[in-house]
Amino acid sequence: MKSWLRQHQYAFRVAILRLLTQPFSSLTNIIVVALALSVPLISWTILLSAQPVVQQIPVATEITAYLRADLSSDQVKTVTAQIQEQHGQQIEHIELISKDQALAKLEQDPTWADALSALSANPLPDALIIRLKSQNEQSQAATLLANALQDRKEIDRVQLDRDWLKRLEALLGFGRVALLILSLSIGVIVVAAVFNTIRLQALNQRQEIAVARLVGATESFVRRPFLYVGAISGGLSCLLALGLSAIVLNPLNSALNRLAISYDTQLALRLPSAADLLVTTLLIMVIAAMAARWSVTRNSSF
């Protein structure tokens, strides 16, 4: 165990020395990777900050059920109570719009007033405005409920704006896919940058590696410092990317705040939680170390 720790301590010191002996090259690589990482990080921040705003949009789905014209007022109340009892878990509120209420509302519109005055009887049916609770797969749940209502003999027609629901769910799904693609892009950026950096270091240290092998050094001993170089570079790039992202978010938040004030609301772009950032940093360090191992394995076979 002590021998294993000493080997890793030695590899860590060698990695630090390699970074310090070429400060300009090391700093340039770290800055390039940090700039590349800051782009998906800022995009991730914007998407995460946008999710609560989207959730605040009134997305309660409404289904309009038009009842048969021959139903009495008592039958209408009975149907309303039955629907509430059978589908209460999905329904947030049911509003009964009687035919008289609907007619009175239309008569207030000058466009319809003259036409309605010529009618001898009220042609409008009683209607139920059913507001659904917000839930996952809102479109599917609303469609199932609409079909169930349409099967009732007391209901003549059911109206549901399915297209709007599908657009909203497609937008939310796009956000989830975009987050996944951004996460994958972070890994690709790190692998490409670290692979190229380690490749150059391995080629520049060909003689040192050859001498180490001649004196009996194992492949693990030779490659271990490169793994630490990759991990350290990835970690420092993450920290720098966080700093750059925080700097960029300041003017963005100032502009966003002015926009939010005009709508009498509050909006702000905030970086992900410390736990998420820590996990992301560790993951990138692991990916960078694996990329370094891959690179040194491919470029030190001589």
C-alpha positions as CSV (number, residue, x, y, z in Angstrom):
1,M,0.0,0.0,0.0
2,K,2.8,2.4,0.9
3,S,4.6,1.5,-2.3
4,W,1.5,2.2,-4.3
5,L,1.0,5.6,-2.6
6,R,4.7,6.5,-3.2
7,Q,4.3,5.7,-6.9
8,H,1.2,7.9,-7.2
9,Q,2.9,10.7,-5.2
10,Y,5.9,10.5,-7.6
11,A,3.6,10.5,-10.6
12,F,1.7,13.5,-9.3
13,R,5.0,15.5,-8.7
14,V,6.3,14.6,-12.2
15,A,3.0,15.8,-13.7
16,I,3.2,19.1,-11.8
17,L,6.8,19.6,-12.9
18,R,5.9,18.9,-16.5
19,L,3.2,21.5,-16.4
20,L,5.5,24.0,-14.7
21,T,8.4,23.4,-17.0
22,Q,6.3,24.4,-20.0
23,P,4.1,27.2,-18.4
24,F,3.1,28.9,-21.6
25,S,2.1,25.7,-23.4
26,S,0.3,24.3,-20.4
27,L,-1.5,27.6,-19.7
28,T,-2.5,27.9,-23.4
29,N,-4.0,24.4,-23.4
30,I,-5.9,25.0,-20.2
31,I,-7.3,28.3,-21.5
32,V,-8.3,26.7,-24.8
33,V,-10.1,23.8,-23.0
34,A,-11.7,26.3,-20.5
35,L,-13.0,28.5,-23.3
36,A,-14.4,25.4,-25.1
37,L,-16.0,24.2,-21.8
38,S,-17.5,27.6,-20.9
39,V,-19.7,27.5,-24.0
40,P,-21.7,24.4,-23.1
41,L,-21.5,25.4,-19.4
42,I,-23.2,28.7,-20.1
43,S,-25.7,27.0,-22.4
44,W,-26.4,24.5,-19.6
45,T,-26.9,27.3,-17.2
46,I,-29.4,29.0,-19.5
47,L,-31.4,25.8,-20.0
48,L,-31.5,25.0,-16.3
49,S,-32.5,28.6,-15.5
50,A,-35.2,28.5,-18.2
51,Q,-36.9,25.3,-16.8
52,P,-38.5,27.1,-13.7
53,V,-39.7,29.9,-16.0
54,V,-41.3,27.3,-18.3
55,Q,-42.9,25.6,-15.3
56,Q,-44.5,28.9,-14.3
57,I,-46.2,29.3,-17.7
58,P,-49.9,28.5,-17.2
59,V,-50.1,25.1,-18.8
60,A,-53.3,23.8,-17.2
61,T,-55.1,21.9,-20.0
62,E,-58.7,22.6,-20.6
63,I,-61.3,20.2,-22.1
64,T,-64.6,21.6,-23.3
65,A,-67.4,19.0,-23.2
66,Y,-70.7,20.1,-24.9
67,L,-73.7,18.3,-23.4
68,R,-76.8,17.1,-25.3
69,A,-79.4,19.8,-25.7
70,D,-82.2,17.6,-24.3
71,L,-80.7,17.2,-20.8
72,S,-82.4,18.8,-17.9
73,S,-80.6,21.0,-15.4
74,D,-80.7,18.2,-12.8
75,Q,-79.2,15.8,-15.4
76,V,-76.5,18.2,-16.2
77,K,-75.6,18.5,-12.5
78,T,-75.6,14.7,-12.1
79,V,-73.3,14.3,-15.1
80,T,-70.9,17.0,-13.7
81,A,-70.8,15.2,-10.3
82,Q,-70.2,11.8,-11.9
83,I,-67.3,13.2,-14.0
84,Q,-65.7,14.8,-10.9
85,E,-66.1,11.5,-9.0
86,Q,-64.7,9.2,-11.7
87,H,-61.8,11.4,-12.9
88,G,-61.1,13.5,-9.8
89,Q,-57.4,12.6,-9.7
90,Q,-56.8,14.2,-13.1
91,I,-59.2,17.1,-12.8
92,E,-58.3,20.4,-11.0
93,H,-61.6,22.2,-11.6
94,I,-64.9,21.8,-13.5
95,E,-66.9,24.9,-14.5
96,L,-70.5,24.5,-15.8
97,I,-71.4,27.1,-18.4
98,S,-75.2,26.8,-18.8
99,K,-76.8,27.5,-22.2
100,D,-78.3,30.7,-20.8
101,Q,-74.9,32.0,-19.6
102,A,-73.4,31.2,-22.9
103,L,-76.2,33.0,-24.8
104,A,-76.0,36.1,-22.5
105,K,-72.2,36.3,-23.1
106,L,-72.7,36.1,-26.9
107,E,-75.4,38.7,-26.8
108,Q,-72.9,41.2,-25.3
109,D,-70.9,40.9,-28.5
110,P,-72.3,43.2,-31.2
111,T,-71.2,40.8,-33.9
112,W,-73.6,38.1,-32.6
113,A,-76.4,40.2,-31.1
114,D,-78.4,40.8,-34.3
115,A,-78.1,37.2,-35.4
116,L,-79.1,35.8,-32.0
117,S,-82.1,38.1,-31.7
118,A,-83.6,36.6,-34.8
119,L,-83.6,33.1,-33.3
120,S,-86.8,31.8,-31.5
121,A,-84.9,29.5,-29.2
122,N,-81.5,29.2,-27.6
123,P,-79.4,27.0,-29.9
124,L,-76.4,26.8,-27.5
125,P,-75.8,23.6,-25.4
126,D,-74.7,23.4,-21.8
127,A,-70.9,23.0,-21.6
128,L,-68.4,21.8,-19.0
129,I,-65.0,23.5,-18.9
130,I,-62.7,20.8,-17.4
131,R,-59.3,22.0,-16.2
132,L,-56.7,19.3,-15.8
133,K,-54.0,19.1,-13.2
134,S,-50.4,19.6,-14.4
135,Q,-48.7,16.3,-14.9
136,N,-46.2,14.4,-17.0
137,E,-47.3,13.3,-20.4
138,Q,-50.0,16.0,-20.3
139,S,-51.0,15.5,-23.9
140,Q,-51.6,11.8,-23.5
141,A,-53.5,12.2,-20.3
142,A,-55.7,14.9,-21.8
143,T,-56.4,12.7,-24.9
144,L,-57.4,9.7,-22.8
145,L,-59.8,11.8,-20.7
146,A,-61.3,13.4,-23.7
147,N,-61.9,10.0,-25.3
148,A,-63.5,8.8,-22.0
149,L,-65.8,11.8,-22.0
150,Q,-66.7,11.4,-25.6
151,D,-67.9,7.8,-24.9
152,R,-70.5,9.1,-22.4
153,K,-74.0,9.3,-23.9
154,E,-74.8,12.6,-22.2
155,I,-72.0,14.4,-24.0
156,D,-72.5,15.4,-27.6
157,R,-69.0,16.7,-28.4
158,V,-65.6,17.1,-26.8
159,Q,-63.1,19.8,-27.8
160,L,-59.3,19.6,-26.9
161,D,-56.4,21.6,-28.3
162,R,-54.1,18.7,-28.8
163,D,-51.7,20.6,-31.1
164,W,-50.8,23.2,-28.5
165,L,-50.1,20.4,-26.0
166,K,-47.9,18.6,-28.4
167,R,-45.9,21.7,-29.2
168,L,-45.3,22.4,-25.5
169,E,-44.2,18.8,-24.8
170,A,-42.0,18.9,-27.9
171,L,-40.4,22.1,-26.6
172,L,-39.7,20.6,-23.2
173,G,-38.4,17.4,-24.8
174,F,-36.1,19.5,-27.0
175,G,-34.6,21.0,-23.8
176,R,-33.9,17.6,-22.3
177,V,-32.3,16.4,-25.5
178,A,-30.2,19.6,-25.8
179,L,-29.0,19.1,-22.2
180,L,-27.9,15.5,-23.1
181,I,-26.1,16.7,-26.3
182,L,-24.3,19.4,-24.4
183,S,-23.2,16.9,-21.8
184,L,-21.8,14.7,-24.6
185,S,-20.1,17.6,-26.3
186,I,-18.3,18.4,-23.0
187,G,-16.8,14.9,-23.0
188,V,-15.8,15.1,-26.7
189,I,-14.1,18.5,-26.3
190,V,-12.1,17.2,-23.3
191,V,-11.1,14.0,-25.0
192,A,-9.9,15.8,-28.2
193,A,-8.0,18.5,-26.3
194,V,-6.3,16.3,-23.8
195,F,-5.5,13.6,-26.4
196,N,-3.7,16.1,-28.6
197,T,-1.8,17.6,-25.6
198,I,-0.6,14.3,-24.3
199,R,0.3,13.2,-27.8
200,L,2.7,16.2,-28.1
201,Q,4.2,15.6,-24.7
202,A,4.7,11.9,-25.4
203,L,6.5,12.7,-28.7
204,N,8.6,15.3,-27.0
205,Q,9.7,12.9,-24.3
206,R,10.4,9.9,-26.5
207,Q,14.0,9.7,-25.2
208,E,13.0,9.9,-21.5
209,I,10.4,7.2,-22.0
210,A,12.9,5.0,-23.8
211,V,15.5,5.3,-21.1
212,A,12.9,4.6,-18.4
213,R,12.0,1.4,-20.2
214,L,15.6,0.4,-20.5
215,V,16.1,0.6,-16.8
216,G,13.1,-1.6,-16.1
217,A,10.2,0.8,-15.7
218,T,6.8,-0.7,-16.2
219,E,4.3,0.7,-18.7
220,S,2.1,1.8,-15.8
221,F,5.0,3.7,-14.3
222,V,5.7,5.4,-17.6
223,R,2.1,6.3,-18.3
224,R,0.9,7.3,-14.8
225,P,2.4,10.9,-14.9
226,F,0.6,11.5,-18.2
227,L,-2.7,10.4,-16.6
228,Y,-2.2,13.0,-13.9
229,V,-1.3,15.6,-16.4
230,G,-4.6,15.0,-18.1
231,A,-6.6,14.9,-14.9
232,I,-5.0,18.1,-13.5
233,S,-5.4,19.9,-16.8
234,G,-9.1,18.9,-17.0
235,G,-9.7,20.0,-13.4
236,L,-8.0,23.4,-13.9
237,S,-9.8,23.9,-17.1
238,C,-13.1,23.3,-15.3
239,L,-12.3,25.8,-12.6
240,L,-11.3,28.4,-15.2
241,A,-14.4,27.7,-17.2
242,L,-16.5,28.3,-14.1
243,G,-14.8,31.6,-13.5
244,L,-15.3,32.7,-17.1
245,S,-18.9,31.6,-17.1
246,A,-19.5,33.6,-13.9
247,I,-18.0,36.7,-15.5
248,V,-20.0,36.3,-18.7
249,L,-23.3,35.8,-16.7
250,N,-23.0,39.2,-15.0
251,P,-23.7,41.3,-18.1
252,L,-26.3,38.7,-19.3
253,N,-28.1,39.0,-15.9
254,S,-28.0,42.8,-16.1
255,A,-29.7,42.7,-19.5
256,L,-32.1,40.0,-18.4
257,N,-33.0,41.9,-15.3
258,R,-34.0,45.0,-17.3
259,L,-36.2,42.8,-19.5
260,A,-37.8,41.1,-16.4
261,I,-38.6,44.5,-14.8
262,S,-40.6,45.4,-17.9
263,Y,-42.7,42.3,-17.4
264,D,-42.9,42.9,-13.6
265,T,-41.1,39.6,-12.8
266,Q,-37.7,38.3,-11.7
267,L,-35.4,36.4,-13.9
268,A,-31.8,35.4,-13.3
269,L,-29.2,33.0,-14.8
270,R,-27.5,31.0,-12.1
271,L,-24.8,28.4,-12.4
272,P,-25.8,24.8,-11.4
273,S,-25.6,23.8,-7.8
274,A,-22.2,23.2,-6.1
275,A,-22.9,19.4,-6.0
276,D,-23.6,19.3,-9.8
277,L,-20.5,21.3,-10.5
278,L,-18.4,19.1,-8.3
279,V,-19.6,16.0,-10.0
280,T,-19.1,17.5,-13.4
281,T,-15.6,18.5,-12.5
282,L,-14.7,15.1,-11.2
283,L,-16.3,13.5,-14.3
284,I,-14.3,15.7,-16.6
285,M,-11.1,14.9,-14.7
286,V,-11.8,11.2,-15.1
287,I,-12.5,11.6,-18.8
288,A,-9.4,13.6,-19.3
289,A,-7.3,10.9,-17.5
290,M,-8.8,8.3,-19.7
291,A,-8.1,10.4,-22.8
292,A,-4.5,10.8,-21.6
293,R,-4.1,7.1,-21.2
294,W,-5.5,6.4,-24.6
295,S,-3.2,9.0,-26.2
296,V,0.0,7.9,-24.4
297,T,-0.7,4.3,-25.2
298,R,-1.1,5.1,-28.9
299,N,1.8,7.5,-29.1
300,S,4.5,5.9,-26.9
301,S,4.7,2.6,-28.7
302,F,8.2,2.9,-30.1
